[in-house]
Amino acid sequence: MPVELNALRLRLLGQVLQQGAATDPSVVNALRTVPRHLFLPDLPPEQAYRDEAIVTKRDGDGRPISSSSQPTIMAIMLDQLAARGGQRVLEIGAGTGFNAALLASIVGGRGRVTSVDLDADTVEHARENLDAAGCADVALVTGDGALGCPDGAPYDRIIATVGVWDLAPAWREQLAPGGRLVVPLDLHGVQRSVAFELAGDHWTSRSAQPCGFMRMRGPFAGPERSYRVGESVTLSLPHDRAVDPDALAAVLAEAPTVVGTGTTPSAAELFDGLSLWLAVREPRWCGLSEVAGAGVPTLRAAPMRAPESTVTAGILGDDGVALLSRADGELAVLGYGDDTVAGELLAHVQDWISAGRPGTDGLRIDAYPAGVSGPDGDIVLEKAECRFILSW
């Protein structure tokens, strides 16, 4: 490989290591040796080796449905997976094929990587990329990842590179004894990458990390809904709920009531801590995102940033909306319509501060399959296949 490409790859690895990811030597070696630019052939190598997620496919409405994930997030999840040489790994979501190539490097010639994707064209392009990178042994399958891939089972490790709402029974059935499952799990609107292992009759988490992935599509997709509000704002809800986008746009166009919270948490604290606290405790949680640079007043001071958008969260009530914002550096609550909703959001912020600003660190999740009784908990998320109990 030309020296300049090697330098780009090593620079990216250095950025990943600076973030505290790639703690496993086999993950470090994979990032050092697998050429990401071959999996993004339409981009200049300089862009391919940035520590950024890169959208590679959109649906008819322009919404991203496939990408090459941010390398740091990939490294974090591969650390969580803890795959070893000679193991069999199932990947849910093929993407560009880059993650499968990293997995193939980790498990080596005695191992086996199988990657499943819902879209035949995604599988085709991933196959081309993997062959170009010399990874012909990776098996690619077109199908619903929620069903796994019985032909290659049992698997020592299963990893999903798409956001999942629930844990599919097939993953439990196809996981070998002592195996591990890593998934970006939806927790009522926010995601955490969770490493699960089986503990008798249920799943229990071994680690959890903040993340953000495109949601799984197909029959096993969750109830999340999104609405376009105006030309550049998207409303995200964790469940199916009727919303009048035009009426909401009119409310958000009004001058809000601004209430200071008296605290200045960092963006990382908001993403890792307050967003999780609010999502799992507030049934009316909502997220709003705006295309970066659009300049909608409501989201101009949004407290969080994503590669293509500014992001905030809040409460969508029946007669009002309350959103997190920034006012002269201080975290603030913007209230639209009924002031009661703003007061309720402010109370959540104050409770989070009083609790010591907890984040993902220390989070434990136990998932009990349908039909298996489990203990009660302060935070319980009931889903179709599993009952999730969250504790710290």
N, C-alpha and C positions, 0 to 999 in steps of 0.2 A: 504494500500500500504506500502511495506517495507520502513523503515526510509531512506535508502540510495537512493531509487528512488525519494522520496519526496525531499531530499536534492538536487538531480540533477535538479529536476524541478524548485525548488526555485532559484537555481543558475542561470539557464537559464532565469528565469523571471527577476532576478537582472540585467543580461546583457542587456536584452531588455529595461528595465527602464533606464539604463545608457545611452542608445542611444536616449532617449527622446521619445520613442514610448510607446504605451499602456497608453495613458493619460486618457482613459475612464475606470472608475472602473469596468464596466462589462467585458471589454477586459482583464484587470488585473486578475479578478477572473477566467475567462476562461483559461488563461495561467497557473494559479496556480493549477487548478483542473483537466484539461484534460491531460491524460497521452500520450505524444507524442511517447513514445517507443512502444506502442501498434500499432501504425500506421507505424512503421518501424521494423517489427518483425524479420527481418533477420540481424539486426544490434545489437551490444552490446548497452545497455542503455546509457553508457557513450558517445557513438558517436551520438545516437539519440537526446541527450539533448545538443548538441552543437548548437550555433547560426549560423548555416550554412544551405545553400540549399543542398539537397541530391538527386542526380539523381536516379530515380527508374526504368526508362525504356528508352531504346535506339532503334532507327530504325535499319534497315539492314546495314546502313553505319556507325553505331556507334554514330550517333548524338543523343543527349538527346531529348526526346519528352515528358517526364513526370518526375515530381519530387515532393519532399516535400520542399516547399519554405522556405527561411530563416525566422525564427520566427520573427525577428525584422521587416522585410518587411511585413509579415502577420499582425503584430500588427499595423503598420502604416496604412495599408489599412482598417483594421477593425475600427480603430479610424476614418478614413475618412467616412466609411460607416455609422457610428452612428446608428446601429441597436438597437432596444429597445424590451423589453419583450412583447410577444404576437404578434410580427410582422411575416409576411411571407417573406421569403428570397429565392431568386433564385441564385444559384452559377453556373457559367460557368467554367467547368473544375474540375473534382472530385479529381484528384491526388490520394493521399493515403487515403483521407477521413478526414484528421486531421483538415483542415480548416472548413469543414462542421460540425465537432464535436465542434469546438470553436463557430461557429455560433449558433449551437443548445443550447450550454450553455448560450449564450447571450440572445436569444429570449425566452428560457425557455419552460416549458411544454405547455403553451398556444400558443406558436408560432409554425412555421412550416418551415423547411429547405428542399429545393429540390435542388439536385445537378445533373447536366447534363454533360456527357462526351461522346466523339466521339467513344471511344474504349470500347468494351464490356468487355475485360479482365481487364481494369482499373476499370470499374464499379464493376466487380466481386470482385476484391481484396479490393477495398474501402468498399464494403459491409461487407466483412469478418472482416476488421479492425474496422469498426463502431460497428458491433455486439459485437466484443470482448471488446470494450470500453463501452458497455451499451448504445449505441446510435441507437437503432433499429428504432426509429421514423423518422430518416432522410430518405427522399425519394431519391432514386437513379434512374436515367433514362439514358439509352443509346440513344444518338442522337446528332445532330448538335446543339451546344450551340447557334449558330447564330439565330436559330429558337426559342430559349427560350424553355418554356414548357407550352403551353396554358392550359393544364388541371389544373395546380395549380394557374393560374393567377386570379386576379391581385396580384402583389408582391409589398410590401412596400419598399423592397430593392433588388437590383440586383448587383452582384459582379462577375467580371471575374478574374480568377486566371491564365489566359493565355494572352499573348500579342495580342491585337486587332489592326487592321489597320483602321477600320471604326466603326461607331455605327450602329448596325443592326436595321432595322425598328421594328422588333419583340420586342426588348427591350423597345422601346417607347410605343408600343401598350400594353405590358403586365405590365407596371409600373403603380402602383396606383397613384392617385392624391396626390401631395406632397411627392412623393417617391424620391429615390436617386439611382443613378447608379455609381459604381466605377469600372474603367477599367484601365489596363496598356495600354495606348494609344501610338501607333507608331507615332512619329513626324519626319518623313523622315529619319528613321534609328535609332533614339534613342527613349527611352520610358519614359513616365511619368505616374505615377498612378494619375488619375484625377477623382475627385468626381464631377459628373454632376447632376444638377437638371433641370427640364423643366422651362423655362421662356417664357410663351406664346407659340410662334410658333417655338422655338429653344431651344437647350441645352445651359446652361451656367455653367462654372466651379465654384465650391466652394473652392476647394483646389487642389494643385498639388504637387507631391513628386517624387524624382528620384526613378527609379526602373529598373529591368531587368528581363524579363520573356521569356520563350519559346513561340514562335509564335503560334497563332491559326492555325489549319489545317482544311482541308475540303473546301467546295465551297466558304466560306466567307474569306478564307485566303488572305492576301495581296500580293502585287507584289514583295516582298523582294526576293532577290536571294543570294545564297552563292556559292563560288567556292573553291575547294581545290587547294592551290598553293603550290606545292612541297609536302613533306610528312607530315608537321605538322602545316602549316599556312592556315587559312581560311579567305577568302575575303568576306565581307558582303556589299551588295548594297541595297539601299532602293527601287529599282525598277528593272525591267527586263532589263538587258543590256548585250550585247554579250561581253565576255571577253575570251582571249586566256590565260589560266592559265600558260602554259609553257613559253610563251613570257613574262608574268609578272614576273614569277619566275626568268627568266634570267636577267631582268632589276633590280630586287631587289638584285641580287647577285653581282651587280656592286658596286663599292665604291661610296657612296653618297656625295653630297655637303652638308655640315653642316652649318646652319645659326643660330646663337643665337638670342633669342627673348628679352634678357635683363630682364626676369622676372622668378620667381620661384614659380608658383602657386602650391598649394597642390593637391594631387590626388583627394580630394573631390571637390575642385574648378574646376578641369578639368572635372570630371564626371558630376557635377551638372551644371556647367556654360559653359565652352568653348565648350564641346561636343554638347550641345544644341544649342548654338549660331551658330556653324559651320553647324550643320545638317539642321537647318531650313532656312539658308541663302545661302547655297552652293549646287546647284543642282548636282554637281559631288562628293558629300560626299561619303566617303567609310570608312569602318572599317576593321582592320586587327587584328586577334587574333592568338596566337600561344600556342600550348599545353605547359603548364608550365614545364620548365626544358629542353625543346628541344634545346634551345641555338642557334636559328637562329640569325645571326648577326643583321639583320634588326630590329628585335623586342627585342633584348637583353636589350635595354634601354627603352622599351615601358613605357609610363608614368602612365598607369593604370593597376590594377591587378584584376582578377576575381578568384573564387575558383579553377578553373582548367586551367587558361590561363593567359597570359599577353596580354594587349589590347592597341591598339592605333587607331587614326582616322586621316583622311587627305582628300586629293583630288586626284581622279583618272582622269587624263586628257587623251587626245588622244595620246599624245607623251611624257608623263611624269607622275610621281607619286610624291606626297609630303606627308610626314607623320610627326606627332608630336613625339618627342623623348625627352630624357634627355641627357645633356652633362655637366658633373661635377655639377649635381644638377639643372642646368638651363634648362628651357624649350627650346628646339631647334626644328628646322625644318630640316628634311632630304629630299633632293631633288634628284630624280632619273630621268635621261633623260632630257627633256626640263626644263630649269631653270625657265621658266615663271611660272610654276605651283607652285614651291616653293615660289616665290615672292607673288603669290596670297594667299597662305596659311599664309605666314607671315603677309600680310595685314589684314587678318581676325583676327589673334591674336592681332595685334595692335589696331584694331577697338574695339575688346572686352575689352581690357585694358582701352582704352580711354572712353568707355561707363561705366566704373566702375565695370567691371567684373560681369555683371548680371548673376544670376542663375535662379533656378526654383522659388525661393521666389518672390512673386508678379506676377507670370505668370497667365494670364487669357486666357481662351479658350472659344470661342463661336462657337457652331456647328449648322449650318443651314441645315436642311434636303433638299434634292433635291426638287426643285420646290418652295422653300421658299427664297425670296430675302433677302439679308442681306447687311450690310455696307461693304465698302472696308476697307482694312487694310494694314499695312506695310508688314505683313507676312500672307499669305493665302495659305492653303494647300487644294487643290481640290481633293476630293476622290469620290468614286462611289455613296455613299449614303448621304454624308454630305460635306459641305464646312466649313473648320475650319479656324477661324480668331484668331491669336495669338497677345496678347498685354501685356505690362507691365505697 
